[in-house]
Amino acid sequence: MLVFSGFSSAVVFDSSWHQDFVEVEKGSTQELGDFVFSYHESGGESRLEFVHEDDSNRQILAQFTEDEIVMGEGNVSFVSDEFGAGFELRRIGYDEGLYLNLSVGSREDIFSESELSTSAPDNLIGRRNDDIQVPLTLENLGVANETYVLTTKNSSDLEVSYGYDSFNISEIQLDPGESQALDAVIQIPETARKGVHDVTFVARGGKSFTETVSVEVRGEEKDRRLELDIDQNFKSIRAGEQVKVPVTVVNRGEVELRDVNVTSTLPDGWESSIRPEVVDSLRKRYGRERVTVSITPPAGISPGDYFVEVSAHSDKIGVREPQEIRINVREKSGLAWTGVAVMAFSILLLIVVQRRFKRR
């Protein structure tokens, strides 16, 4: 790193202001809250601009040419009590490109900027005594190293722990521009009330950054229970024939179930149809509905035993394990054609004998 010049301090910031060092490379822009440092070529010469931007206004607060920067002798500085911000050029350096090292002060913390996000849906579902794992990403978008304290805001008794690389953590440090994947585990105690709980994850560094999800607690697993009953789980057919298997879906839980679908998993080349395709509702406590699963193996299939899995799920829950149907595909037999031939021969023989007796 080559340092071209140094400057003595010419600016004293208010002691209550936030302060940090910022490096601005030539040809770049550095955003700090509503303030922007821009070091670009304009009108044939390079300029350093200090700009305040908001939704309705853009105002250049200070501007220095490159000659003024190089020859500034400590005078490249600016402070505004009105805008509550200022800076001072500390040194000029070269490290794979020209850059300026600035000491920046601000009434507000403009150095901390982060993002806490999740790929999980906004609305999560869990049961008492369950854990829900929520993937989080924390990114340091500011200009300073940050140590984040990880906490949670929620008005319920749900508990949250944070994990990274198989360790439980309560804080994490990130360099500027660095991001880190985290896991938040929401623990639902047995005493949690049923209903929707808002959980806010908090990463607090220079400022606090949050991400909120909603958790619907639905009580114990026994509240919802869907089962399948199959009376005949063995069928014997010939290749190409269709077999119909009656299946009963049963609600053995304590709440009504809606939109119950019965599905099948088949060997390659097999076909199936299910009627009715959807059971609109099953009343609580042993509400049941009969469904017919029609299964057809391919015509050229080899003889042997094959297995078809039948499952069911509603809008809230599915069966714990699918039911299995064993279908034995028999060899195509020639005995049927032999029987037809023997019958035809017997009829023909009877006709001949009758005719001979009539001639006598």
Summary of the structure (lengths in Angstrom):
residues: 360
radius of gyration: 38.7
end to end distance: 131.8
largest distance: 146.8
contacts: 1035
relative contact order: 0.10
helix: 9%
strand: 56%
